[in-house]
Amino acid sequence: MDHSEDKDKKLPAVPQQHQHPSAQARTSRQQQWPQAEFNQQAAYIPHQNPYQQALPSQNNVMAQDVMNIPPYPQQSQPQSIYQTGVYPHFNAQQPYPPPPMYYQQQPPPAGPPLQQIAYPPHPFIQPNIGRLPSDRPLVKLSVSLIDTYKRINTVYYEERDARRAARSKEKGKSQGTYNNGWDDEHYDYIVTPGEMFHGRYKIKERIGKGSFGQVVRAEDIETKQEVAIKIIKSKKPFLMQAKTEIELLTHLSEKDSDDEHNIVRLLTHFMYRNHQCLVFEMLSLNLYELLKNTQFGGVSLNLIRKFAKQVLKALSFLARKDVDVIHCDLKPENILLRHPKKSGVKVIDFGSSCRSNKRMYSYIQSRFYRSPEVMLGLPYSVAIDMWSLGCILVEMHTGEPLFSGSDQFDQMQKIVKTLGMVPSAMLNRANDQNRQQFFDLENSPSGKSIWKLRQTKRSTTKESTSASSQQKEDDPPKALIVPSLDPVASLSEVVQSGPRQKKKFPPVETLNSPQNYALFVDLVHKMLAYEPSERITPLEALNHPFIAEQAMVPLSVAQVPAGD
């Protein structure tokens, strides 16, 4: 078959819908389509052009034109198909036809410039170009169904945002970290003023904070009385300790139904958002705050006698056989005034308390008021509270702690330097690990072994060994301390040389007479006896001449002079 004639024939005309964009000929339907100029400001992303490699293989002269076709726009999205004509993948300002499959050898002459036609956006049709997988309706209605419902629930979010805003305003940088956002990083409840606890107690403000949690002032909307709510941390150990405190306070309330023994009253207790809450009667300042109001100048012996008598009455009640409770943390912060202008006090905070036959902890009492038997690891009893009270009474008069050790070793140093050496019989019964922190057993020239107080801490680290070996040669070696002090004389010097005596106060010879000082020192000395069995008991202390003295001039708390 001869194909020579076919070679001379021309190819049929290219359909107009596939001609070059600049071709003038257009169909009637094409003439009705809107046209717009190409937008050079649109954002682009590179894409794979399927015709970029196919056309060069056909030796088509227009392949370069196809390769120069601009990529798809990324940011400028069409509002509707009415803006883009038949090409919804491009915006209204940049319509162009699909790449041609083939062209004539010579492209037709360019037609007139395209005119830009602006159409208003359609109010309903909103194409979702570039939607994330998580935004797909199927995902939102299946995997993310709970999140979808939460977003629909605007009331939930309004209440949550309002609550968080109120907390942020009060707490500053504090944010909910634990317990579903209700607790801070220390497991303390984030308190909001005005919040209603248990449907009855309206929170006013926080008035205290400790290792157990915090204390807030609240109003009982039923009785219109102010109460103190102790909010325990939400961690399990603190909740277990609070349970023990509730049992002890309930036991004390049953034994003191008439409220005559100066023990704080537990009104009720409840759980609130995983926090144990204890509701107490509202009291006033504690003794440390009272001391601070005097600029640590101390108070008179007459006021100390009143405080001591009431606390001794409380300790006498706790020491009863049918009560048998050890407070274990008696200190000025845990003795509160009933009224800011009266001398009545109550003992609070039984969070560390225990029964004599159920001692739970070996490391108890605040350091300044810690008894020697606790420091030496010996069994303890209600006598440890009497030691703490002796330290408190001296501090309330002098304005500073009697034994203010920086650590346990320094605490023992100060005790021994003031009261003399601990009895050997007591040291022989002490726990070895505790005893070797403070004392060494050495042989005397007579061949008898004696206990001596260490001057430096015992350490096994290489640093302390090397440091001690680098002493100067001209420095004499430091011997162990063997105190030989008169305890009564030392206590008398401490009591009569406190900050109060260094400041200019009105003469109080009647209140702080030498006779009263002597009685006061004698009582404190008996409270600070090393051997618990030799320590004065609460009943004996109530009958001591200093407590029973009636010749002292009355002095209310409001009349306590402040320091300069």
Summary of the structure (lengths in Angstrom):
residues: 564
radius of gyration: 44.0
end to end distance: 130.2
largest distance: 148.7
contacts: 1543
relative contact order: 0.07
helix: 36%
strand: 12%
